[in-house]
Amino acid sequence: MFVLTGVNMKYWIVTLLIGTILLATDFNYNTGGYVGYVPELAGSATGWGEWFITSFTNVTGTPLKIVEFGFPCCGVPTGSFGWIIWTDMPDTGPPIVSPENCNFHGSFTPVEGPGGDSTVYTYVDIASVADVIFNPGETIVFGYQNTGYGGQTPFNGTDTWSWHHNNWESDTNHYRTAVLEMKANIWSALEQTTWGELKTVF
């Protein structure tokens, strides 16, 4: 028979805590309706939108930490505002400021170069460069710089916006939805706890 003594009880509790952190359920969101959605249309950077963005409200009931973005696109490497995020938005509408006035940003190189296949996703590792955590009920806006063509789909009920002539214009007006993908992990303060801190608890 296996009996939990004081020592091995501490071991199992610590193992359970760490295991809970490592097994956090991923949360996936795609404006097309499912992860990896293949866009049917392509928006031109010069003819329609230099950036594509969408809003997302955390209705999961738990804090989320952004892990990765996915953008179906083709083109040249972006500028330093290749991916952009606004946090703690007052509503689900677009920002009233330009892309360069976001809270978080970074660059990326599209997998497909100029004239390539704009249905191919470029994935950007956000967690390695920024801790973007948003709480239940908080709305964020995120998107990317379109340096060639960006994947879109006929309007499906999800609002997206494009930066055109120095203004955010609704893609709904053109019967389109830009395709943007986000992956996040359920976040807990325990993720910030070191092994030494855990040992002192027990």
N, C-alpha and C positions, 0 to 999 in steps of 0.2 A: 504494500500500500504506500502511496506517496503522500507525505504529510508536509504541509507548508509550515516551516519554522520561520522565525523572525528574519533570518538571513535570506532564505530563498523566497520568502514572501516579498521582500524588497526587490529582489531580482525580477520576479514575475510582474510586479507592479510597474517597475521601470520599463521592462520589455513591452508591456501593454501600452504604456504611454508613448514610447518611441514607435511602436508598430502602428498605433493609431495615426501618428503624424505621417509616417511613410505611406500608409494606405489611404490617404485622403482622396476622396472622390473627385475626379476632374469634372469641371463644368465646361461644356462646349456650346458655342453660339455661332450661328451663321445666318446672315440676312437672307440667304437663299432658301433657308428652311432646314437644312441638315449639313453636317460637316462634310466638306469636300464637294459641295454643290457646284456643278459645272455651269458657268454662265452661258447664256445664249446670245448675248450682245456684247459689244465692246465700245466703251466710251473713249474718245480721243482726247489727249491732253490739250491739244491746240484747238480742237473744235468744240469741246464741251467742258471738261473739268480738269483742272490742274491738281486738285485733291478730291478724294471721295471720303465722306465721313458718315457715321450713323450714331445714334444714341442707344444706350442700354441701361435699364434700371435693374439694380440687384434685388430681385424678389425671392431669392433663395432662402432668406432667413438667417444667413450666416455670412461673415466677411469672405470676400474672394480676393485672391491675389492673381494678377494677370501673369500667365506663363508665356504665351505665344500668340502672335497674330499670323493670319494667313491671308494673302492678297493674290487673286488671280490677275496677272498683269504681265506686261512686257515693256521693255524700254531700257534706257541707260541707267546707271547708278543714280540714286536720289541725292538731293542735297542733305544738309544736316537735319532738316525737318521731313525726313522720309516717312516715318511713322509718327503720329501725333496723338496725344491724349489730353483731354480736359477732364478734371475730376470735380466732384461736388457741384454739379450743374443745378441751376434753379428749376429747370424743367426739362422736358424731352426734346426741346427745339434745338436748332443749331446755335453755336456761339455767335456773339455779336462782334467778334474780333477776328483778325486774320489768322491763318494757320501758325504763323510765327509767334503768336501770343498764347500758345498752349502751355499746359503744366509740365508735360513730359514729351520728349522727342528723341529721335535718333535716325540714322541713315540705314539703308539697305541696298543691295544690288539685286535687281530682278533676275530670276533664274533664266527667263527668256529675254534675250536682247532685243534691240529695235527690230520691228517687223516680225517678231516671233509670235508664238501661240499665246494669246491673252487669256486662255482658259487654264493655263498651268499656274498653280499656286507657288508663290514665294513665301516661305515661312521665316518669321523673324522671332528670335529668342529674346523676349522682353525681360524675363526674370533675371537673366545674367547681367543686365545693365541698369535695371531700375526696379525698386520695390513699389509696385503700384497696387495698393490694397484699397478696396472700397467696401463700405459697410452696407448692411441690409437697408434698402430704401434709397440708397445713394444712386444718382444717375451720372454716368460718364458719357463722354463723346470720344470716339476714336476713329482713326482712318489712316490714309496713306497718300503720299505724293504720287501722282500719276505722271510718269515720265515718257509715256508712249501711248499705250492703250490699257484700259482697266476693265475688268469683267463686270458686266451688268446683266440684268434679266428683266423681262417685262414686269411692270409694277405688280407686286404680290402682297401689298398691304403693309410692308415695312418701309418706313420713311428713311431716305438717305438724302444727302445734300452734296453738291459739287461746287467747288470754288471756280467762279466764272466771272470775268470782268470785275475783279476785286469785290466779290460779294458771294455769300452762300446762297445758292439757288436750289430749290427743291427738285429732286429728280422726279417727283410725282407729277409735276407739270409736264413732263416729257414721257410719262407713262413708263418709267424705269425705276429699278431698284439696283443700286450698286451692291456688288457682292463683297462682303467683308466677313472675316472669321476671327473669333477670339476663343482662346482656351485659358481656363483659370483653374486654380486649385482652391479648395476650401482652406481658409487660413485660420490658424489658431495662434494665440500668443505663445503656446508651448513650442512653436517652431523656433522661437528666439531663445529658448532655454538651453543652456549648455549642459554637457554631461556632468560637470562639476556642480552646477546648480541643482541638478536632479539628485545627486548623491547627498547633498546637504539637506534635502527635503526628508530623506529617510535616515 
